[in-house]
Amino acid sequence: MARLRFGRPISIRWNGLLLEGPANTVFEIPDEFYEEFNQDIGPVEPTLVWLDTDEASTLRGRVTALEGAGSSTLSNDAALALGTASSGVGTEASRDDHVHPTTGLALSGHNHDGSYATTGHNHNGTYEPTNTAILKSIVDAKGDLIVGTAADTVGRLPGSGTNGYVLTYDSAETTGIKWAVAPGASGGTSVGTATPLALGTASAGDDTTASREDHVHPTTGLALSGHNHDAAYSPLGSEGRADIVYELCQNSSGGTIPAYSVVYVDGANGTNPTIALADADTEATSSKTLGFTETSSANGDTVTVITQGRLTGVNTSAASAEGVSVWLSSTAGGFVFGSPPAEPAHSVYLGVVTKKNPSTGEIFVKVQNGYELDELHDVSAASPAAGDIIQWATDGSNYMWRKKSLTDAGAALSGHNHNGTYSAVAHDHAGVYEASGAVSTHVAQSDPHTQYLTETAAATAYSASGHTHAYASTSHTHAQGDVTSLTTDLAAKAPSASPTFTGTVTTPLTTAGVVKTSAGGVLSSVSTLANSDLTNSAITINGTSVSLGGSITVSASSNLSLTLNQQTGTTYTLQASDLNKLVEVSNTGAITVTVPANILAVGDQIHIMQTNTGQITVAAGTNVAAVNSALGLKLRAQWSSATLIKRVTSNNADSWVLVGDTVA
């Protein structure tokens, strides 16, 4: 019987035989059907595998012994060595006196009648196992492939019959491989091989799926490294625009450059720029900042650098929010968020955070290198010296900001004289005198005016106007009668003892406030009265006489400003320290606020507010007689508030009332 199997579930009815079962089921058919079955089924079922075709047993039942033969079966003698003559046996399956050659083709099998055998056999008439060779009958068309379908198992993969298809691995296929469209094409046609057109020249293309018709390459803009003409993925965006711009560089830092590092151009190798880790501390390592690496690279490796576009997979969790700026840091290869490092570090803008995440963060890269002052187009400030300034000035041809010394700029010197007033010593105007003989005070000139009027000069000067002053000396007295109308004028004035004032009285006191007298009767004014000024006085507050000789203590209950006690749990027990406080409770779940026994006094208050969606219920604690409310003991909604007022204090039988925005 011939044994066979299929590499997939099978159901075949052939010449009255039904072969049906799961993959790798072993079937048996009569040997005489082998060739016909293989010719009919093999071409259409590539998973067919022959395990054994024992045609010898069939043949032994059919042979007829020749005349004079001593046996009707083939010899069972041991096979002879190659090159040894054998008389054979008189059967139609063997010729007398034949010799197997020791050289020439190593045939896998032959018949003794001289025709080539399709299967191997031994001279004792027993056929060799067929799994030592692959039958040519397994293929039946040009392009068919013999492939392994499992261990020690082969099958046929029919040719695709479609030009341009390629062989692709596919684990879902029985054979493990299949014919498929080439990557980048949808119909298998190849891209045209015509000479590329110059940039800016329109092209009708050719009618293949791998090329779009009527497209034009831009003459300006981004230098694209490659693109596809079909609608499949292209790493450089659509319509001639680049989503991400890469630069191929070589790591020349002398060590490893990690992924997501900021790098700068430190040279070139004749083909590509060479890069090293950038940092903001020096001009050399910051002014030529190129972009970010996507992958790690060792020294000498070639690596791509994103110079513009979206960098993904980077840790941006340190950013305060999406949209903040990204700057080069003072750490080699590093970056910071929000603002650049402080001066004298260089400011290099790297881009903006588009996604904040520790593992899948994103940065839109757009490097903008900072500039030194003397790198600006309208500034000339190379090689400055200490004390130099910047002045808008001309060199005789054009104006620009130019570096100047104080002397060149025409600024006043730090040492000079003040004519007629200050001594001729060097000093600055801040009052800090220079060394080298400078004095600490200015020297004033003598006063040119006469300080005192002499008696002679006075007599001469005042002889006119109807009277003469005679000065016996520099010190003298006048009698009251010597002065015309002096007595009358003085009588019209208020007496110094118990004077009476009319109209507006102006005093020499200059401080606005309360006028008081000292123990000696001297008037003075003060802005506020001290408690000591009110000694032996008293006022009545809420029916209580308060002496003003000392201090007035205002109790905390009179304070209109509330202190907040913010809670976030689902339960809270009020404390004595909550007196006159606003207890805010925030939670999304139901909340219980418990009033305990024996806290606070009658009339004391505690305020409660619900600041989230979890509803607050006020409950009486152990040994609290009651918490009463006209509307209910639950706060109505988020932002509702209520006030607890203690009404009765009794040993283990307190009573409270809840008033406010409440419900049952």
C-alpha positions in Angstrom: 0.0 0.0 0.0 1.2 3.5 -0.8 1.2 5.8 2.2 0.7 9.6 1.9 -0.4 12.7 3.9 -1.3 16.3 3.3 0.0 19.4 5.1 -3.5 20.9 5.7 -7.0 19.6 6.4 -8.2 17.6 3.4 -11.3 16.1 1.9 -10.8 14.5 -1.6 -13.0 11.9 -3.4 -11.0 10.3 -6.2 -11.9 7.2 -8.3 -14.2 6.0 -5.6 -11.7 6.6 -2.8 -12.5 9.2 0.0 -9.5 10.8 1.7 -10.7 13.1 4.5 -9.1 14.2 7.7 -7.1 17.0 9.5 -3.6 18.1 8.5 -0.9 15.4 8.5 -3.4 12.5 8.5 -1.7 9.4 7.0 -3.7 7.7 4.2 -3.1 4.4 2.3 -4.0 3.6 -1.3 -3.2 0.5 -3.4 0.2 0.8 -4.9 -1.1 0.4 -8.5 -2.9 3.8 -8.0 0.2 5.6 -7.0 1.3 7.1 -10.3 -2.2 8.0 -11.5 -3.1 9.6 -8.1 0.1 11.5 -8.0 -0.4 12.8 -11.6 -4.0 13.9 -10.8 -3.7 15.3 -7.3 -0.1 16.4 -7.0 -0.3 19.5 -9.3 -3.3 20.9 -7.5 -2.4 20.0 -3.9 1.2 21.3 -3.1 1.0 19.9 0.5 0.8 16.2 -0.7 3.7 14.2 0.7 4.4 10.5 -0.2 5.6 8.5 2.8 6.0 5.0 1.2 5.2 3.5 -2.2 5.8 -0.3 -1.9 5.3 -1.3 -5.5 7.5 -4.4 -5.1 4.8 -6.3 -3.2 2.5 -5.7 -6.1 5.1 -6.7 -8.7 5.9 -9.9 -6.8 2.4 -11.1 -7.2 2.4 -10.5 -10.9 5.8 -11.9 -12.2 6.0 -15.2 -14.1 9.1 -17.3 -13.8 11.0 -17.8 -17.0 11.6 -21.4 -18.3 14.3 -23.1 -16.3 14.2 -20.7 -13.5 14.7 -22.0 -10.1 12.6 -19.4 -8.3 9.6 -17.3 -9.1 10.8 -14.5 -6.8 13.8 -12.1 -6.9 16.9 -13.2 -5.2 17.2 -12.5 -1.5 21.0 -12.8 -1.5 23.1 -10.0 -0.1 23.9 -7.2 -2.5 27.3 -7.6 -4.2 30.0 -5.0 -4.1 30.2 -2.7 -7.0 32.4 -4.2 -9.7 31.6 -7.8 -8.8 30.1 -10.0 -11.6 26.8 -11.7 -10.8 25.1 -14.4 -12.7 21.8 -13.1 -11.4 18.6 -15.1 -11.4 16.5 -16.1 -14.4 13.7 -13.7 -13.9 12.4 -11.0 -16.1 13.5 -8.5 -13.5 17.2 -9.4 -13.9 19.6 -10.1 -16.7 22.3 -12.8 -16.3 25.9 -11.8 -15.8 25.8 -8.1 -15.2 28.3 -6.0 -13.4 27.7 -2.7 -11.5 30.3 -0.1 -12.6 32.6 1.3 -10.0 32.8 4.7 -11.8 30.5 6.9 -13.7 27.2 8.2 -12.7 26.0 7.3 -9.2 22.5 6.3 -10.1 19.8 6.4 -7.5 18.3 3.3 -9.0 18.1 1.2 -12.3 16.4 -1.7 -13.8 18.4 -4.8 -14.8 17.0 -4.7 -18.3 19.0 -1.6 -19.0 16.3 1.0 -18.6 16.6 3.8 -15.9 14.6 3.1 -12.8 12.7 5.9 -11.2 13.2 4.6 -7.7 16.1 3.1 -5.8 16.3 -0.6 -5.0 18.6 -3.3 -3.7 19.6 -6.3 -5.6 17.6 -8.5 -3.3 14.5 -7.0 -4.8 13.6 -4.8 -1.8 13.1 -1.2 -2.7 14.9 1.5 -0.7 12.7 4.0 1.2 11.4 6.7 -1.0 12.2 9.5 1.5 15.9 9.2 0.5 15.0 11.1 -2.7 12.5 13.7 -3.9 10.4 12.5 -6.8 10.5 14.7 -9.9 6.8 14.2 -10.3 6.2 16.6 -7.4 6.6 19.6 -9.8 4.6 19.9 -13.0 4.9 23.5 -14.2 7.5 26.1 -14.9 8.2 28.2 -11.8 7.1 25.5 -9.3 9.3 25.4 -6.2 10.0 22.4 -3.8 9.8 23.7 -0.3 9.9 22.2 3.2 6.6 22.3 5.0 7.7 20.5 8.2 10.6 18.4 9.6 11.5 15.8 6.9 8.5 16.9 4.8 8.5 18.6 1.4 5.8 20.2 -0.7 5.2 22.1 -3.9 4.8 25.9 -4.2 3.2 26.6 -7.6 4.7 29.4 -9.7 2.7 32.7 -9.3 2.2 33.3 -13.0 2.4 37.0 -12.4 5.5 39.0 -13.6 7.2 41.1 -11.0 6.0 39.1 -8.0 8.6 38.2 -5.4 8.9 35.4 -2.8 7.8 36.6 0.7 8.0 34.7 4.0 4.6 34.3 5.6 4.2 32.0 8.6 0.4 31.7 8.0 1.1 29.8 4.7 1.4 26.0 4.8 4.7 26.3 2.9 5.9 29.2 5.0 6.4 31.3 1.9 4.2 32.9 -0.9 4.4 34.9 -4.0 3.5 38.6 -3.4 3.6 42.1 -4.8 7.0 43.7 -4.5 7.2 46.3 -1.7 6.3 49.8 -2.8 4.0 48.6 -5.6 0.4 47.5 -5.8 0.3 45.7 -9.1 3.7 44.3 -9.5 4.8 46.6 -12.3 8.3 48.0 -12.1 9.2 51.6 -11.8 10.2 53.2 -15.1 13.9 53.3 -15.9 13.8 56.5 -18.0 16.5 59.1 -17.3 15.5 61.3 -14.3 14.2 64.7 -15.3 15.7 67.9 -14.1 14.2 69.5 -11.0 11.2 71.7 -12.0 10.5 69.7 -15.2 7.0 68.2 -15.5 6.8 64.5 -16.2 3.9 62.5 -17.4 5.5 59.4 -16.0 4.4 55.9 -17.2 1.3 54.1 -16.5 2.5 51.9 -13.6 1.4 51.7 -10.1 4.9 52.5 -8.9 4.8 56.0 -10.5 2.4 58.8 -10.3 1.6 60.7 -13.4 2.2 64.4 -14.0 4.4 65.2 -11.0 7.0 67.9 -10.7 10.0 67.9 -8.3 10.4 71.4 -6.7 13.5 73.3 -7.6 13.9 74.9 -4.2 13.1 74.0 -0.6 14.1 71.0 1.4 16.7 68.6 0.0 14.9 65.3 0.0 16.9 62.2 0.5 14.4 59.9 -1.2 10.7 59.4 -1.9 8.2 57.0 -3.5 6.0 57.9 -6.4 3.1 55.8 -5.2 0.7 56.4 -2.3 2.7 54.1 0.0 4.8 55.3 2.9 7.5 57.8 2.2 9.8 59.0 5.0 9.6 62.6 3.8 5.9 63.5 3.8 3.7 64.3 0.8 3.5 67.0 -1.8 7.2 67.8 -1.7 7.3 68.8 2.0 9.5 67.1 4.5 7.9 66.1 7.8 11.3 65.2 9.3 14.7 66.4 8.0 17.6 64.1 8.8 21.3 64.6 8.4 23.7 61.6 8.1 26.6 62.2 10.4 29.6 60.4 12.0 30.2 60.2 15.7 33.6 61.7 16.4 33.2 62.5 20.1 35.6 59.8 21.2 32.9 57.9 23.1 29.3 56.8 22.9 26.6 59.4 22.1 23.3 58.2 23.7 20.0 58.4 21.9 18.1 61.7 22.2 21.3 63.7 22.7 21.8 67.2 21.5 24.9 67.4 19.2 26.9 70.0 17.3 29.0 69.9 14.2 32.7 69.6 15.1 34.1 68.9 11.6 33.6 66.7 8.6 35.1 63.4 7.2 34.9 64.3 3.4 31.4 62.8 3.1 29.4 63.7 6.2 29.6 66.2 9.1 31.1 64.8 12.2 29.4 65.5 15.6 30.0 65.6 19.3 27.8 66.3 22.4 26.7 70.0 22.5 26.5 72.1 25.7 25.7 75.7 26.5 28.9 76.5 28.4 31.2 77.5 25.5 30.8 79.2 22.1 32.5 76.3 20.3 30.1 73.6 21.7 26.9 75.7 21.3 27.1 77.9 18.2 27.0 75.0 15.7 24.2 73.0 17.4 22.7 70.7 14.7 19.9 68.7 16.3 19.0 65.5 18.2 20.2 61.9 17.7 17.5 59.3 17.5 19.7 56.3 18.3 22.8 55.6 20.4 26.1 55.4 18.5 29.7 54.5 19.3 32.7 56.5 18.3 33.1 56.3 14.5 29.6 55.1 13.9 27.3 56.7 11.3 24.1 58.1 12.9 21.1 60.1 11.7 20.5 63.5 13.4 17.0 65.1 13.3 17.6 68.8 12.4 13.9 69.7 12.0 10.7 67.8 12.6 9.1 65.6 15.3 11.4 63.7 17.7 9.4 60.9 19.3 10.0 58.5 22.2 11.9 61.1 24.3 11.4 61.7 28.0 9.6 65.0 28.4 8.1 64.4 31.8 10.2 67.3 33.4 8.4 69.9 31.2 5.8 71.9 33.1 3.3 71.6 30.3 3.0 70.8 26.6 3.9 73.8 24.5 6.9 75.0 26.6 10.2 75.7 24.9 13.3 73.4 24.9 16.8 74.8 25.4 20.4 73.5 25.3 21.6 72.9 28.8 25.1 73.1 30.4 25.2 69.3 30.6 26.9 67.7 27.6 24.2 66.5 25.2 21.4 67.6 27.6 18.4 70.0 27.3 16.1 71.9 29.7 12.5 73.1 29.5 11.0 76.5 29.8 14.0 78.8 29.9 17.7 78.7 28.9 20.5 78.3 31.6 21.6 81.5 33.2 24.3 83.7 31.8 27.2 83.4 30.9 25.8 80.1 29.4 24.8 80.5 25.8 21.1 80.4 24.8 20.3 77.9 22.1 16.6 77.3 21.3 16.0 73.6 20.3 12.2 73.4 19.8 8.9 73.0 21.7 7.3 70.1 23.7 4.4 68.7 21.7 3.7 65.7 24.0 4.6 65.4 27.7 5.3 61.8 28.7 8.2 59.9 30.3 8.5 57.3 27.6 6.5 58.5 24.5 7.2 62.2 24.7 7.6 64.3 21.6 9.6 67.4 20.7 9.2 69.5 17.6 12.8 70.2 16.7 13.6 73.7 15.3 17.1 74.7 16.3 17.9 78.4 16.6 21.4 79.1 17.7 22.0 82.2 19.8 24.4 85.0 18.9 27.2 86.9 20.7 26.9 90.7 20.8 29.6 91.2 18.3 27.9 88.7 15.9 25.0 91.0 15.3 25.1 92.8 11.9 25.0 96.4 13.3 27.4 95.9 16.2 31.2 96.2 16.1 32.5 95.1 19.5 35.3 92.7 19.0 38.1 92.4 21.7 36.5 94.6 24.4 38.5 95.9 27.3 37.4 96.5 30.9 35.4 99.7 31.2 34.5 99.9 27.5 31.0 101.0 26.5 28.8 100.7 23.4 28.0 103.9 21.6 26.0 104.7 18.4 28.8 106.2 16.4 30.2 106.5 12.9 33.6 105.5 11.6 33.3 108.2 9.0 31.3 106.1 6.6 28.3 104.7 8.4 26.7 104.6 11.9 26.5 101.4 14.0 26.9 100.4 17.6 30.6 100.6 18.2 32.9 99.7 21.1 34.4 102.8 22.7 36.6 103.6 25.7 35.3 106.4 28.0 37.9 108.8 26.6 36.9 108.0 23.0 33.2 108.3 23.9 33.8 111.8 25.4 32.5 110.8 28.8 33.4 113.0 31.9 36.6 112.0 33.7 36.4 110.7 37.3 38.8 113.4 38.6 38.2 117.2 38.2 37.9 120.5 40.1 34.9 122.5 41.2 35.7 126.1 40.5 35.6 128.3 43.6 34.0 125.8 45.8 35.8 122.4 46.0 39.4 121.9 46.6 41.5 120.7 43.6 41.5 117.1 44.5 40.4 114.1 42.4 37.0 112.6 43.4 33.9 111.1 41.9 30.4 112.4 42.3 29.2 109.6 44.5 31.1 111.2 47.4 33.7 108.4 47.6 37.0 110.2 47.3 39.9 108.7 45.4 43.1 107.9 47.1 46.4 109.6 46.5 46.0 112.6 48.7 42.2 113.2 48.4 40.6 114.8 51.4 37.4 113.7 53.1 35.7 117.2 53.2 35.4 120.1 50.8 37.1 123.4 51.8 34.7 126.3 51.8 35.6 129.9 50.9 35.2 132.7 53.5 31.7 134.4 53.7 31.9 137.7 51.7 29.0 139.2 53.7 29.3 141.3 56.9 27.9 139.3 59.8 26.9 142.1 62.2 25.5 145.7 61.8 27.7 148.2 63.8 26.3 151.0 65.9 27.6 153.7 63.6 26.3 152.1 60.5 22.9 151.6 62.2 22.6 155.2 63.2 23.4 156.3 59.7 21.1 153.8 58.1 18.0 154.5 60.2 18.1 158.3 60.5 15.3 158.6 58.0 11.6 157.7 58.3 10.8 160.2 61.2 12.8 158.6 64.0 16.3 157.8 65.1 17.5 154.7 66.9 20.3 155.4 69.3 22.2 152.3 70.4 24.1 152.7 73.6 25.5 149.3 73.0 24.7 146.2 71.2 22.4 145.3 74.1 19.7 147.7 75.4 16.0 148.0 76.5 13.1 150.2 75.5 10.4 151.5 77.9 6.9 150.6 77.0 6.0 154.3 76.6 8.9 154.8 74.1 7.0 152.7 71.6 4.0 154.5 70.0 0.6 152.8 70.7 2.4 149.8 72.2 0.1 149.7 75.3 -3.1 150.0 73.2 -1.9 147.3 70.9 -1.0 144.9 73.7 -4.4 145.5 75.4 -6.1 144.3 72.3 -4.3 141.0 72.6 -5.6 138.0 74.6 -4.3 137.8 78.2 -1.8 135.0 78.9 -3.9 133.9 81.9 -7.2 132.3 80.8 -7.2 133.7 77.3 -10.3 133.8 75.2 -9.8 132.9 71.5 -12.1 133.8 68.6 -11.8 132.7 64.9 -9.2 130.2 63.7 -6.4 129.6 66.2 -3.0 128.6 64.7 -0.5 127.0 67.1 3.2 126.2 66.4 2.4 122.5 66.7 3.2 120.6 63.5 2.1 117.0 64.2 -1.5 116.3 63.2 -3.5 114.5 65.9 -4.5 115.0 69.5 -3.2 117.9 71.6 -2.2 117.1 75.1 -0.3 118.8 77.9 2.6 117.4 79.8 3.0 117.5 83.6 4.6 120.9 83.2 1.7 122.3 81.2 3.5 122.2 77.9 1.3 121.6 74.9 2.1 118.8 72.4 0.3 116.9 69.7 0.3 113.2 69.1 -1.1 111.1 66.3 -2.6 108.5 68.6 -3.3 108.2 72.3 -1.6 105.6 74.3 -3.4 103.5 76.9 -1.5 105.4 79.6 -3.1 108.6 78.4 -6.5 107.2 79.3 -5.6 106.2 82.9 -8.6 106.2 85.3 -11.0 106.2 82.4 -13.3 103.5 81.5 -15.8 102.5 78.7 -18.6 100.0 78.6 -18.5 97.3 76.0 -21.4 94.8 75.7 -22.5 95.8 79.3 -19.1 95.3 80.7 -17.0 98.2 82.1 -13.5 98.1 80.7 -10.7 100.1 82.3 -8.6 102.0 79.8 -5.6 102.2 82.0 -4.3 99.0 80.5 -4.8 97.1 77.3 -8.1 95.9 75.6 -8.1 92.3 74.6 -10.5 91.4 71.7 -11.6 87.8 71.8 -11.1 85.5 68.8 -14.8 85.2 68.4 -14.9 88.9 67.3 -12.6 88.1 64.4 -14.5 88.3 61.2 -11.7 86.6 59.2 -12.2 82.8 58.9 -9.3 80.3 59.1 -9.6 77.4 56.6 -9.3 73.7 57.7 -9.2 71.7 54.5 -10.0 68.0 54.6 -10.0 65.4 51.8 -11.2 62.2 53.5 -14.7 60.7 53.6 -14.9 61.1 57.4 -14.0 63.9 59.7 -14.7 64.5 63.5 -14.8 68.2 64.5 -12.2 69.5 67.0 -12.2 72.2 69.5 -9.6 73.9 67.3 -12.3 74.3 64.6 -14.0 77.1 66.5 -14.9 79.9 64.1 -13.1 78.1 61.3 -14.4 77.1 57.9 -14.0 73.3 57.5 -13.8 72.6 53.8 -14.2 68.9 52.8 -13.4 67.7 49.3 -14.0 64.2 48.1 -16.0 62.5 45.3 -17.5 59.9 47.7 -20.1 60.4 50.5 -18.7 62.3 53.5 -19.7 62.1 57.2 -18.8 65.0 59.5 -19.3 64.0 63.2 -20.0 66.4 66.0 -18.3 65.1 69.2 -19.4 65.6 72.8 -18.0 68.1 75.2 -16.4 70.6 72.9 -16.8 74.3 72.8 -19.3 76.5 74.7 -22.8 77.6 74.1 -23.0 80.1 71.2 -19.8 78.9 69.6 -19.9 78.3 65.9 -18.1 76.0 63.3 -18.7 76.5 59.6 -18.7 73.7 57.0 -18.4 73.8 53.2 -18.7 71.0 50.6 -16.1 71.7 47.8 -16.5 68.6 45.7 -19.3 66.2 44.5 -19.2 64.0 47.5 -22.3 65.0 49.7 -21.6 65.9 53.3 -23.8 64.5 56.1 -23.6 66.0 59.6 -24.0 63.4 62.3 -24.2 63.6 66.1 -21.4 61.8 67.9 -21.5 59.6 71.0 -23.2 61.3 74.0 -24.4 64.2 71.8 -28.1 64.6 72.4 -29.1 66.1 69.1 -28.0 68.0 66.0 -31.2 69.8 64.9 -32.0 71.4 61.5 -35.1 72.8 59.9 -34.2 71.4 56.4 -32.0 68.4 56.9 -28.5 67.3 58.0 -27.1 67.0 54.4 -25.4 69.8 52.5 -27.4 70.3 49.3 -24.7 70.3 46.6 -21.1 71.2 45.8 -20.2 74.6 47.2 -23.1 74.5 49.7 -22.2 75.6 53.3 -23.8 75.5 56.7 -23.0 76.7 60.3 -23.1 74.5 63.4 -24.1 76.5 66.6 -23.9 75.0 70.0 -27.1 75.6 72.0 -26.9 73.5 75.1 -23.9 72.2 77.1 -24.7 69.3 79.3 -22.6 66.4 80.5 -22.7 63.9 77.7 -26.0 65.5 76.3 -24.9 68.5 74.2 -27.3 70.0 71.7 -26.4 71.7 68.4 -28.3 73.3 65.5 -27.3 73.3 61.8 -28.4 76.3 59.7 -27.5 76.9 56.0 -27.9 75.3 52.5 -29.1 71.9 53.7 -31.5 69.1 52.6 -33.0 66.1 54.2 
